[in-house]
Amino acid sequence: MDEVILKFSNVSFEWATNKPILNEASFSVRRGSKITLMGQNGAGKSTIFQLITGESKPEGGAININNNLTTATAKQVIPREDLDLTVKEFFEKCFREKVYDIDKKIDDILEVVNFTTPHDRPVKNLSGGQQARILLAGALIQNPDLLLLDEPTNNLDKAGIEHLTKFILEYPKTCIVISHDADFLNTFTEGVLYLDIFSKKIEQYTGDYFTVVEEIRLRLERERMKNARLEKDISHRKEQANFFAQKGGHLRDVSSKMRKKIEELESDIVDLRREDKTIKNFSIPAQKDIGGVILQLDSVAVSKNHKFVNKKVNITLNKKERLLLTGPNGIGKTTLLEKLASGHMKGEHIKAGVKIGYYRQDFSTLDFNVTVYQTLSNAMDEDGTEQGLRAHAAGFLLDAEILKVKIGSLSEGQKGLVAFATIALEKPGLLILDEPTNHINFRHIPVIAKAINNFDGAMILVSHVKDFVEKIKVDFTLDLGSL
């Protein structure tokens, strides 16, 4: 347990000029430890995983990994180029060399993640929760010495999270996890690596997740209080220095010495961290002049044994009414939402002229080849202004630099913020939300819940995050698993 198997020594890395991720960052990981990697959306958490696996190379410093140490990463989303693979081909790709008993290995590892599926099934036909399971299984099947899990609970239902938690607790090797699910993290975390987006350093803490989060909060509070005291002292001294400077003579020398002291005090002011920033309160304006029945559902398709079966329902949504769609992974929730949004669903009647705001868990409603600026500009009213667009973007922590970046180059969390910023500009009459907290920093979630809860149009929500759902008034619940 005492052996250090991974060490970053003064590591620096940047994605592009003026986009540094790490600046002389240092930390170490001991064998058998269970570690959480924390940091704001876009801070570079997934980049650290890429540096560990060798996908990216540091520009300065050294990364020391034990000889023959094997690593595997469960990424946040299936790479687009892998979506056309079959389940078997996906697992075969996890190994550098051909594995001859691959079918048995696949069945065994799928059992670990509580999932069964035909091996010839295309990956793109799996639900979001099922894809999350094979991403996880793809890392586990390699039985690595160091397991890297990037948002492994996204899309997982309660049973899936319970299986994953049990696995991590029993996993005899080393594990580093990125997640925004605080309760999940607290069950196994022994230490935290905290990536500060402002200093580009990594702070290392020992303790469970909740203890460390509180320790960081208190540290930030101490820094704020220290700054307040210093700024008050500096302001007072500046007034005195200006007064003495005007008197002339030896008092001018006193003023000069005081100014040197002021410079010393100013250098002691701590740069407050940007992690403390949360997206601003925002609203999702509803489409005007839309009344009456917005959505009528007479039947829905439910997945049973990998085949869809139509089931009769009677759901009516008026303005300001919300439907929560529940059921286990793979039952057909995402498929139902996709068909609703596209208007290709049997038994669906959406009022003519209703605009749909659709938050997809894979962000495929966004064009990955255009910039953030273009995306928001396309969603904006004709009477919108440049200044208004930039102010709106800034509220979602999308600054001038991020506006220039193509959607495909953003972190998953940043894509989520762009999706919400876009929906708020679209002014929909019907809001369709598929796991809207996936990849989103926990600090932003109360703000997003408030905006959704205040939405005046009709809404359909899918979410496995109990704390989030409890913040939103739900009028009807449809459990696809009970049909």
C-alpha positions as CSV (number, residue, x, y, z in Angstrom):
1,M,0.0,0.0,0.0
2,D,2.9,2.3,0.7
3,E,4.5,1.9,-2.8
4,V,4.2,4.9,-5.0
5,I,3.1,3.6,-8.5
6,L,2.5,7.0,-10.2
7,K,4.2,10.4,-9.7
8,F,3.8,13.7,-11.5
9,S,6.8,16.0,-10.8
10,N,6.4,19.6,-11.9
11,V,4.4,18.6,-14.9
12,S,3.3,21.3,-17.4
13,F,0.9,20.9,-20.3
14,E,-1.2,23.0,-22.6
15,W,-3.6,22.1,-25.4
16,A,-2.8,25.1,-27.5
17,T,-1.0,28.4,-27.1
18,N,-2.6,30.4,-24.2
19,K,-4.6,27.3,-23.1
20,P,-2.5,25.9,-20.3
21,I,-3.9,22.9,-18.3
22,L,-1.1,22.2,-15.9
23,N,1.7,24.4,-14.6
24,E,4.4,22.5,-12.7
25,A,1.8,20.3,-11.1
26,S,3.0,17.5,-8.7
27,F,1.2,14.6,-7.0
28,S,1.7,10.9,-6.2
29,V,-0.6,7.9,-6.1
30,R,0.1,4.8,-3.9
31,R,-0.7,1.2,-4.9
32,G,-4.2,0.1,-3.9
33,S,-5.5,3.5,-3.2
34,K,-9.0,4.8,-4.3
35,I,-8.6,8.5,-5.3
36,T,-11.1,11.1,-6.6
37,L,-9.9,13.7,-9.1
38,M,-11.8,17.0,-8.7
39,G,-11.9,20.2,-10.7
40,Q,-14.2,22.6,-12.6
41,N,-15.7,21.7,-16.0
42,G,-12.9,22.3,-18.6
43,A,-10.1,22.4,-15.9
44,G,-8.4,19.4,-17.5
45,K,-9.3,16.3,-15.5
46,S,-9.7,14.1,-18.5
47,T,-6.4,15.5,-19.8
48,I,-4.6,14.2,-16.7
49,F,-5.9,10.7,-17.5
50,Q,-4.5,11.1,-21.1
51,L,-1.1,12.1,-19.6
52,I,-1.2,9.0,-17.3
53,T,-1.9,6.7,-20.2
54,G,0.5,8.3,-22.6
55,E,-2.1,9.6,-25.1
56,S,-0.7,13.1,-24.3
57,K,2.9,14.0,-23.5
58,P,3.9,16.7,-20.9
59,E,5.8,19.8,-22.1
60,G,7.7,20.1,-18.9
61,G,8.5,18.0,-15.8
62,A,8.3,14.2,-15.5
63,I,5.6,11.5,-15.2
64,N,7.0,8.4,-13.5
65,I,5.0,5.2,-13.7
66,N,6.1,1.9,-12.3
67,N,7.6,-0.5,-14.8
68,N,5.1,-2.9,-16.4
69,L,2.1,-1.0,-14.7
70,T,-1.0,-1.6,-16.8
71,T,-3.6,1.1,-17.1
72,A,-7.1,1.2,-18.6
73,T,-9.6,4.1,-18.9
74,A,-13.4,4.0,-18.9
75,K,-14.1,7.2,-20.9
76,Q,-17.2,9.4,-20.5
77,V,-18.7,8.6,-23.9
78,I,-18.2,6.0,-26.7
79,P,-15.9,7.5,-29.3
80,R,-17.9,8.3,-32.4
81,E,-15.7,6.1,-34.6
82,D,-16.6,3.1,-32.3
83,L,-20.4,3.5,-32.5
84,D,-20.6,1.3,-35.7
85,L,-18.7,-1.5,-34.0
86,T,-20.5,-4.6,-32.7
87,V,-20.3,-5.3,-28.9
88,K,-17.7,-8.0,-29.6
89,E,-15.6,-5.7,-31.9
90,F,-15.7,-3.0,-29.2
91,F,-14.2,-5.4,-26.6
92,E,-11.7,-6.8,-29.1
93,K,-10.4,-3.3,-29.7
94,C,-9.7,-3.1,-25.9
95,F,-6.7,-5.5,-26.4
96,R,-3.5,-4.9,-28.4
97,E,-3.3,-8.6,-29.3
98,K,-6.0,-11.1,-30.4
99,V,-7.8,-12.8,-27.5
100,Y,-9.1,-16.3,-28.4
101,D,-11.6,-16.8,-25.6
102,I,-13.1,-13.3,-26.0
103,D,-16.7,-14.4,-25.9
104,K,-16.5,-15.9,-22.5
105,K,-14.5,-12.9,-21.2
106,I,-17.2,-10.6,-22.5
107,D,-20.0,-12.5,-20.8
108,D,-18.1,-12.6,-17.5
109,I,-17.3,-8.9,-17.5
110,L,-20.8,-7.9,-18.6
111,E,-22.1,-9.9,-15.6
112,V,-19.9,-7.7,-13.4
113,V,-21.6,-4.5,-14.8
114,N,-25.1,-6.2,-14.6
115,F,-25.7,-6.3,-18.3
116,T,-26.4,-8.9,-21.0
117,T,-26.6,-8.3,-24.7
118,P,-26.0,-10.2,-27.9
119,H,-22.3,-9.9,-29.0
120,D,-23.3,-9.0,-32.6
121,R,-25.4,-6.0,-31.5
122,P,-24.2,-2.6,-32.8
123,V,-22.9,-0.3,-30.1
124,K,-25.0,2.6,-31.5
125,N,-28.2,0.6,-30.8
126,L,-27.5,0.5,-27.0
127,S,-29.1,3.0,-24.7
128,G,-27.0,5.7,-22.9
129,G,-27.0,3.6,-19.7
130,Q,-26.0,0.4,-21.6
131,Q,-23.2,2.3,-23.4
132,A,-22.0,3.5,-19.9
133,R,-21.9,-0.2,-18.8
134,I,-19.8,-1.4,-21.8
135,L,-17.4,1.6,-21.4
136,L,-16.9,0.5,-17.9
137,A,-16.7,-3.2,-18.9
138,G,-14.1,-2.3,-21.6
139,A,-11.8,-1.0,-19.0
140,L,-12.4,-3.8,-16.5
141,I,-11.9,-6.6,-19.0
142,Q,-8.3,-5.5,-19.2
143,N,-7.8,-6.1,-15.4
144,P,-5.5,-3.1,-15.1
145,D,-3.2,-2.3,-12.2
146,L,-4.5,1.3,-12.5
147,L,-8.1,1.8,-13.3
148,L,-9.2,5.3,-14.5
149,L,-12.9,6.0,-14.4
150,D,-14.2,9.2,-16.1
151,E,-17.7,10.0,-15.0
152,P,-18.6,6.3,-14.7
153,T,-22.1,6.9,-13.1
154,N,-23.4,9.0,-16.0
155,N,-26.6,7.4,-17.4
156,L,-26.4,4.5,-14.9
157,D,-29.6,3.7,-13.0
158,K,-29.7,3.0,-9.2
159,A,-28.9,-0.7,-9.7
160,G,-26.0,0.1,-12.0
161,I,-24.5,2.6,-9.5
162,E,-24.8,0.0,-6.7
163,H,-23.0,-2.6,-8.8
164,L,-20.2,-0.1,-9.7
165,T,-19.8,1.0,-6.1
166,K,-19.5,-2.6,-4.9
167,F,-17.0,-3.3,-7.6
168,I,-14.7,-0.4,-6.7
169,L,-14.8,-1.2,-3.0
170,E,-13.7,-4.8,-3.7
171,Y,-11.3,-3.9,-6.5
172,P,-7.8,-4.9,-5.1
173,K,-5.9,-2.6,-7.3
174,T,-5.6,1.2,-7.7
175,C,-8.4,3.4,-8.9
176,I,-8.7,7.1,-9.8
177,V,-12.3,8.4,-10.4
178,I,-13.7,11.6,-11.9
179,S,-17.3,12.1,-11.0
180,H,-19.8,14.7,-10.0
181,D,-21.9,12.2,-7.9
182,A,-20.9,13.2,-4.4
183,D,-22.6,10.3,-2.5
184,F,-21.0,7.7,-4.9
185,L,-17.6,9.2,-4.4
186,N,-17.9,9.3,-0.6
187,T,-18.4,5.6,-0.4
188,F,-14.8,4.7,-1.4
189,T,-12.7,7.8,-1.6
190,E,-9.5,7.8,0.5
191,G,-7.9,10.9,-1.0
192,V,-8.6,13.7,-3.4
193,L,-6.5,15.3,-6.1
194,Y,-7.9,18.8,-6.6
195,L,-7.1,20.5,-9.9
196,D,-7.2,24.3,-9.5
197,I,-8.2,25.8,-12.8
198,F,-6.7,29.2,-11.7
199,S,-3.2,28.1,-10.6
200,K,-3.0,25.0,-12.8
201,K,-1.6,23.1,-9.8
202,I,-2.9,19.9,-8.2
203,E,-3.5,19.9,-4.5
204,Q,-3.4,16.5,-2.7
205,Y,-5.7,15.8,0.2
206,T,-6.2,12.8,2.4
207,G,-9.7,11.8,3.7
208,D,-13.1,10.9,2.4
209,Y,-14.8,13.0,-0.2
210,F,-17.2,15.0,2.0
211,T,-14.4,15.8,4.5
212,V,-12.1,17.1,1.7
213,V,-14.8,19.2,0.1
214,E,-15.5,20.8,3.5
215,E,-11.7,21.3,4.0
216,I,-11.5,23.1,0.6
217,R,-14.5,25.2,1.4
218,L,-13.0,26.4,4.7
219,R,-9.7,27.1,3.0
220,L,-11.4,29.3,0.4
221,E,-13.3,31.1,3.2
222,R,-10.0,31.7,5.0
223,E,-8.5,33.1,1.8
224,R,-11.5,35.4,1.3
225,M,-11.3,36.7,4.9
226,K,-7.5,37.3,4.6
227,N,-8.0,39.2,1.4
228,A,-10.7,41.4,3.0
229,R,-8.4,42.3,5.9
230,L,-5.5,43.0,3.6
231,E,-7.6,45.1,1.2
232,K,-8.9,47.2,4.1
233,D,-5.4,47.7,5.5
234,I,-4.1,48.6,2.0
235,S,-6.9,51.1,1.5
236,H,-6.1,52.8,4.8
237,R,-2.4,53.0,4.1
238,K,-2.9,54.4,0.7
239,E,-5.0,57.2,2.1
240,Q,-2.2,58.0,4.6
241,A,0.5,57.8,2.0
242,N,-1.3,60.2,-0.3
243,F,-1.8,62.6,2.6
244,F,1.9,62.5,3.6
245,A,3.0,62.9,-0.1
246,Q,1.1,66.2,-0.3
247,K,2.8,67.6,2.8
248,G,6.3,67.5,1.2
249,G,9.6,67.4,3.1
250,H,10.6,64.3,5.1
251,L,6.9,63.2,5.1
252,R,7.4,62.5,1.4
253,D,10.0,59.9,2.4
254,V,7.6,58.4,4.9
255,S,5.0,58.2,2.0
256,S,7.6,56.5,-0.2
257,K,8.3,53.8,2.5
258,M,4.6,53.3,3.0
259,R,4.1,52.7,-0.7
260,K,6.7,49.9,-0.5
261,K,4.9,48.3,2.4
262,I,1.6,48.6,0.4
263,E,3.3,46.7,-2.5
264,E,4.3,43.9,0.0
265,L,0.8,43.7,1.3
266,E,-0.7,43.6,-2.2
267,S,1.6,40.7,-3.1
268,D,0.2,38.8,-0.1
269,I,-3.4,38.9,-1.6
270,V,-4.4,35.4,-2.6
271,D,-5.8,34.9,-6.1
272,L,-9.3,33.7,-5.4
273,R,-10.0,30.5,-7.3
274,R,-12.3,30.3,-10.2
275,E,-13.6,27.0,-9.0
276,D,-15.7,29.1,-6.7
277,K,-17.5,30.4,-9.7
278,T,-20.9,29.0,-10.5
279,I,-23.0,29.7,-13.6
280,K,-25.3,32.6,-13.1
281,N,-29.0,32.2,-12.4
282,F,-30.7,31.9,-15.8
283,S,-34.2,31.4,-17.2
284,I,-35.5,29.3,-20.1
285,P,-38.2,31.5,-21.6
286,A,-41.2,29.5,-22.9
287,Q,-42.6,30.0,-26.3
288,K,-45.4,32.6,-26.2
289,D,-49.0,32.1,-27.4
290,I,-49.0,28.3,-26.9
291,G,-52.0,27.0,-24.9
292,G,-54.1,24.0,-24.7
293,V,-52.8,20.4,-25.0
294,I,-49.2,20.6,-26.0
295,L,-48.5,16.8,-26.0
296,Q,-50.8,13.8,-26.2
297,L,-49.3,10.3,-25.8
298,D,-51.6,7.3,-26.6
299,S,-48.9,4.6,-26.8
300,V,-45.1,4.1,-26.2
301,A,-42.6,1.5,-27.3
302,V,-40.9,-0.5,-24.5
303,S,-37.8,-2.7,-25.0
304,K,-38.4,-6.3,-23.9
305,N,-35.6,-8.8,-24.6
306,H,-34.0,-6.4,-27.1
307,K,-37.3,-6.0,-29.0
308,F,-39.7,-3.0,-28.9
309,V,-43.3,-3.7,-27.9
310,N,-46.0,-1.0,-28.1
311,K,-47.9,-0.3,-24.8
312,K,-51.0,1.9,-24.5
313,V,-50.8,4.9,-22.2
314,N,-52.9,8.0,-21.7
315,I,-50.6,11.0,-21.1
316,T,-51.7,14.6,-21.7
317,L,-49.3,17.5,-21.1
318,N,-50.6,21.1,-21.0
319,K,-48.5,24.3,-20.5
320,K,-46.6,24.2,-17.1
321,E,-47.1,20.4,-16.8
322,R,-44.1,18.0,-16.3
323,L,-43.7,14.3,-17.0
324,L,-41.0,12.3,-15.4
325,L,-40.0,9.2,-17.4
326,T,-38.5,6.4,-15.4
327,G,-37.4,2.8,-15.8
328,P,-34.2,0.7,-15.9
329,N,-31.4,1.2,-18.4
330,G,-32.3,-0.2,-21.8
331,I,-36.0,0.0,-21.4
332,G,-36.3,2.6,-24.1
333,K,-36.4,6.0,-22.4
334,T,-33.8,7.7,-24.7
335,T,-35.4,6.1,-27.8
336,L,-38.8,7.4,-26.8
337,L,-37.4,10.9,-26.4
338,E,-35.6,10.8,-29.7
339,K,-38.8,9.8,-31.5
340,L,-40.8,12.5,-29.7
341,A,-38.3,15.2,-30.6
342,S,-38.2,14.1,-34.3
343,G,-42.0,13.7,-34.6
344,H,-41.6,10.0,-35.7
345,M,-43.4,8.3,-32.8
346,K,-46.6,6.4,-33.1
347,G,-49.2,7.4,-30.7
348,E,-47.7,10.9,-30.3
349,H,-49.5,14.1,-31.0
350,I,-47.6,17.4,-30.5
351,K,-49.5,20.6,-31.1
352,A,-48.7,22.3,-34.4
353,G,-46.2,25.1,-34.2
354,V,-44.7,24.0,-30.9
355,K,-40.9,24.5,-30.7
356,I,-39.0,21.7,-29.0
357,G,-35.9,22.3,-26.8
358,Y,-34.1,19.0,-26.7
359,Y,-31.2,18.3,-24.3
360,R,-29.6,15.0,-25.5
361,Q,-27.3,13.1,-23.2
362,D,-24.8,12.6,-26.1
363,F,-25.1,16.3,-27.2
364,S,-25.8,15.2,-30.8
365,T,-28.2,18.2,-31.2
366,L,-25.1,20.3,-31.3
367,D,-22.9,20.6,-34.4
368,F,-19.4,19.5,-33.3
369,N,-17.8,21.2,-36.3
370,V,-18.9,24.8,-35.5
371,T,-17.8,27.2,-32.8
372,V,-19.6,27.9,-29.6
373,Y,-20.2,31.5,-30.9
374,Q,-21.8,30.2,-34.1
375,T,-24.0,27.8,-32.1
376,L,-25.3,30.5,-29.8
377,S,-25.7,33.0,-32.7
378,N,-27.8,30.5,-34.6
379,A,-30.1,30.0,-31.6
380,M,-30.5,33.8,-31.0
381,D,-33.5,35.9,-32.0
382,E,-33.0,38.2,-35.0
383,D,-33.1,41.2,-32.7
384,G,-30.3,39.8,-30.5
385,T,-27.1,41.8,-30.2
386,E,-23.4,40.8,-30.1
387,Q,-23.2,42.2,-26.6
388,G,-26.2,40.3,-25.5
389,L,-24.8,37.0,-26.9
390,R,-21.5,37.5,-25.1
391,A,-23.2,38.4,-21.8
392,H,-25.5,35.4,-22.1
393,A,-22.5,33.1,-22.8
394,A,-20.5,34.6,-19.8
395,G,-23.3,33.6,-17.5
396,F,-22.6,30.0,-18.4
397,L,-18.8,30.5,-17.9
398,L,-18.3,30.5,-21.7
399,D,-15.7,33.3,-22.0
400,A,-14.3,35.0,-25.2
401,E,-11.7,32.2,-25.7
402,I,-14.2,29.4,-25.4
403,L,-16.6,31.1,-27.8
404,K,-13.9,30.7,-30.5
405,V,-13.6,26.9,-29.9
406,K,-15.4,24.2,-31.9
407,I,-18.0,22.3,-30.0
408,G,-16.2,19.0,-30.6
409,S,-13.1,20.3,-28.8
410,L,-14.9,21.1,-25.6
411,S,-15.0,19.0,-22.5
412,E,-18.3,17.0,-21.9
413,G,-19.2,19.4,-19.1
414,Q,-18.7,22.5,-21.3
415,K,-20.8,20.9,-24.0
416,G,-23.6,20.6,-21.4
417,L,-23.3,24.3,-20.5
418,V,-23.5,25.2,-24.2
419,A,-26.6,23.0,-24.6
420,F,-28.4,24.8,-21.7
421,A,-27.2,28.2,-23.0
422,T,-28.6,27.3,-26.5
423,I,-32.0,26.0,-25.1
424,A,-32.4,29.2,-23.1
425,L,-32.1,31.2,-26.4
426,E,-34.5,28.9,-28.3
427,K,-37.5,29.7,-26.1
428,P,-39.2,26.2,-26.6
429,G,-42.8,25.3,-25.9
430,L,-41.9,21.7,-25.0
431,L,-38.7,20.9,-23.2
432,I,-37.2,17.4,-23.5
433,L,-34.4,16.7,-21.1
434,D,-32.4,13.4,-21.2
435,E,-30.1,13.1,-18.2
436,P,-29.4,16.9,-18.1
437,T,-27.0,16.6,-15.1
438,N,-24.6,14.3,-16.9
439,H,-21.1,15.8,-16.9
440,I,-22.3,19.0,-15.1
441,N,-20.2,20.3,-12.2
442,F,-22.2,19.8,-8.9
443,R,-22.0,23.5,-8.2
444,H,-24.1,24.3,-11.3
445,I,-26.8,21.7,-10.7
446,P,-29.0,23.8,-8.2
447,V,-28.9,26.7,-10.7
448,I,-30.0,24.4,-13.5
449,A,-32.7,22.8,-11.4
450,K,-34.1,26.2,-10.5
451,A,-34.2,27.3,-14.2
452,I,-35.9,24.0,-15.3
453,N,-38.4,24.2,-12.4
454,N,-39.4,27.8,-13.4
455,F,-39.9,26.9,-17.1
456,D,-43.5,27.7,-18.1
457,G,-43.9,25.4,-21.1
458,A,-44.5,21.6,-21.0
459,M,-41.6,19.3,-20.1
460,I,-40.5,15.7,-20.2
461,L,-37.6,14.7,-18.0
462,V,-35.4,11.6,-17.7
463,S,-32.9,11.6,-14.8
464,H,-31.5,9.0,-12.5
465,V,-30.2,11.7,-10.0
466,K,-32.6,11.6,-7.1
467,D,-31.5,14.9,-5.5
468,F,-31.9,16.7,-8.8
469,V,-35.4,15.3,-9.5
470,E,-36.5,16.3,-6.0
471,K,-35.8,20.0,-6.8
472,I,-38.3,19.9,-9.7
473,K,-42.1,19.8,-9.4
474,V,-43.3,16.7,-11.3
475,D,-47.0,16.4,-12.3
476,F,-46.9,12.9,-13.8
477,T,-44.6,9.9,-13.7
478,L,-44.5,7.2,-16.4
479,D,-42.5,4.1,-15.4
480,L,-41.7,2.2,-18.6
481,G,-40.5,-0.7,-16.6
482,S,-44.0,-1.3,-15.1
483,L,-45.9,-1.3,-18.5
